[in-house]
Amino acid sequence: MTKAPDRTVPVSVLLPVHNGGRHLEAAVTSILTQTHEDLELLVIDDGSTDGSGEWLDALTDPRVRVLHQPNRGLVATLNRGLAEARHDLVARMDADDVSEPRRLELQVRHLLDHPEVAAVGCCYRVVDEQDRLVHEAHTAADPAYQHRRLYFRNVLPHAGMTFRRDVVRAAGGYREVGPVEDYDLWVRLAVDHAVASLPQPLLRYRASPAGISMRDNDKQRRCLREARDRLHEARPMAPVPAGQVLREGLAHTRTYEATCTGAARDYVFDHVWLAVLLARRRRVRPAAALLVGALGVVARRPTAGRALVDVVRRR
């Protein structure tokens, strides 16, 4: 029997808009048609000049609250949203993405069932400007792997995250650190809290030519490295025995290989790269344990050996 949606737990959906363009209606509709209906859609119009503000003002759903401001930028807008949100659970949303109908239901349920989790994301589908599928990104992992993964890279879609507002504000909220304000937040949360991701693809993320990853990839990579370095300095990653890396890798593969053909490859890729990063920091023994465990996964799942080629290419 399917569990009924957790309709009694309210959620604030934070949607910053600056010239939302043609995709804004689809984004808003995807929130207002969620199976989890107890929500406020807090939209902050950050100085739009394309008519987005006027379109938003014409909405009649009582769950929509629109705030207007001169253009202040994303980080300032997000922090204002955290202050203005009426509910403790806050879900992020972007003006050009689409949330699948059960996204909030499943994420709220996960946060209720796992009080140790500060933020929960999801797998997602990348689509182009014409809504055509580009690829599907699988970000789910057990808590230990998810935690280690943040010491290397960010796989969590910002617009697909739901989190506990008070925990985020206690961690300092969003900061001006370049175009990686989300990863900077997750790595700060990961110091003392768990960050999770659901296995269902609950977001359609639009790969736009106007996005920062397309416009200034070098800047984003530099900022990601800086945020990652701050995590390594604030809370060095605890050593993980090779046997544990192997066991968790095989368990991860068994759990997700049916829906993600690259589950084992991604696991090996992340741990080999983590070994490289730790070795550069002269943490040779923890690095060696990660490498041995990852190679053990390759020995049992030979297709994961592709990850070793990917590591060499990335270097």
MOCOR-V544086 format. One record per residue. RES is the residue in one letter. PHI is phi in whole degrees, -180 to 180 (NA if undefined). Layout:
RES:PHI / RES:PHI
This chain:
M:NA / T:-77 / K:-69 / A:-69 / P:-58 / D:-83 / R:-79 / T:-89 / V:-102 / P:-74 / V:-133 / S:-98 / V:-98 / L:-97 / L:-125 / P:-79 / V:-133 / H:-134 / N:55 / G:-64 / G:67 / R:-75 / H:-96 / L:-62 / E:-60 / A:-65 / A:-64 / V:-64 / T:-60 / S:-65 / I:-83 / L:-72 / T:-109 / Q:-67 / T:-66 / H:-87 / E:-94 / D:-83 / L:-150 / E:-117 / L:-99 / L:-93 / V:-105 / I:-112 / D:-82 / D:-92 / G:70 / S:-65 / T:-123 / D:-107 / G:94 / S:-60 / G:-62 / E:-67 / W:-63 / L:-64 / D:-64 / A:-84 / L:-69 / T:-112 / D:-65 / P:-65 / R:-81 / V:-91 / R:-126 / V:-110 / L:-116 / H:-113 / Q:-154 / P:-63 / N:-59 / R:-120 / G:96 / L:-66 / V:-63 / A:-61 / T:-67 / L:-63 / N:-67 / R:-63 / G:-61 / L:-61 / A:-71 / E:-88 / A:-59 / R:-88 / H:-124 / D:-73 / L:-89 / V:-124 / A:-108 / R:-90 / M:-152 / D:-113 / A:-75 / D:-118 / D:-108 / V:-135 / S:-92 / E:-70 / P:-56 / R:-97 / R:-55 / L:-65 / E:-54 / L:-71 / Q:-72 / V:-62 / R:-59 / H:-64 / L:-66 / L:-68 / D:-80 / H:-131 / P:-63 / E:-78 / V:-88 / A:-88 / A:-149 / V:-133 / G:-111 / C:-165 / C:-72 / Y:-153 / R:-107 / V:-89 / V:-125 / D:-95 / E:-64 / Q:-100 / D:68 / R:-85 / L:-67 / V:-96 / H:-168 / E:-111 / A:-105 / H:-101 / T:-115 / A:-71 / A:-167 / D:-69 / P:-56 / A:-65 / Y:-66 / Q:-59 / H:-65 / R:-64 / R:-59 / L:-67 / Y:-76 / F:-121 / R:-156 / N:-108 / V:-110 / L:-90 / P:-77 / H:-55 / A:-72 / G:-110 / M:-102 / T:-128 / F:-145 / R:-88 / R:-59 / D:-63 / V:-68 / V:-65 / R:-67 / A:-66 / A:-81 / G:109 / G:63 / Y:-86 / R:-127 / E:-80 / V:-129 / G:87 / P:-79 / V:-136 / E:-61 / D:-73 / Y:-62 / D:-57 / L:-71 / W:-63 / V:-69 / R:-72 / L:-64 / A:-68 / V:-63 / D:-126 / H:-138 / A:-90 / V:-123 / A:-121 / S:-150 / L:-83 / P:-78 / Q:-82 / P:-77 / L:-111 / L:-141 / R:-106 / Y:-94 / R:-92 / A:-83 / S:-102 / P:-60 / A:-86 / G:-70 / I:-64 / S:-66 / M:-91 / R:-83 / D:-144 / N:-62 / D:-64 / K:-63 / Q:-64 / R:-62 / R:-63 / C:-67 / L:-63 / R:-61 / E:-66 / A:-65 / R:-63 / D:-63 / R:-64 / L:-66 / H:-61 / E:-77 / A:-71 / R:-149 / P:-53 / M:-63 / A:-67 / P:-60 / V:-125 / P:-60 / A:-58 / G:-62 / Q:-68 / V:-60 / L:-65 / R:-61 / E:-67 / G:-66 / L:-68 / A:-65 / H:-62 / T:-64 / R:-62 / T:-71 / Y:-115 / E:-67 / A:-68 / T:-104 / C:-136 / T:-65 / G:-101 / A:-60 / A:-68 / R:-61 / D:-62 / Y:-61 / V:-66 / F:-56 / D:-62 / H:-77 / V:-67 / W:-66 / L:-61 / A:-61 / V:-62 / L:-63 / L:-68 / A:-62 / R:-64 / R:-93 / R:64 / R:-102 / V:-69 / R:-65 / P:-60 / A:-65 / A:-64 / A:-64 / L:-62 / L:-65 / V:-63 / G:-63 / A:-65 / L:-66 / G:-64 / V:-64 / V:-62 / A:-62 / R:-96 / R:-130 / P:-55 / T:-64 / A:-71 / G:-62 / R:-57 / A:-60 / L:-66 / V:-65 / D:-63 / V:-63 / V:-61 / R:-64 / R:-67 / R:-67
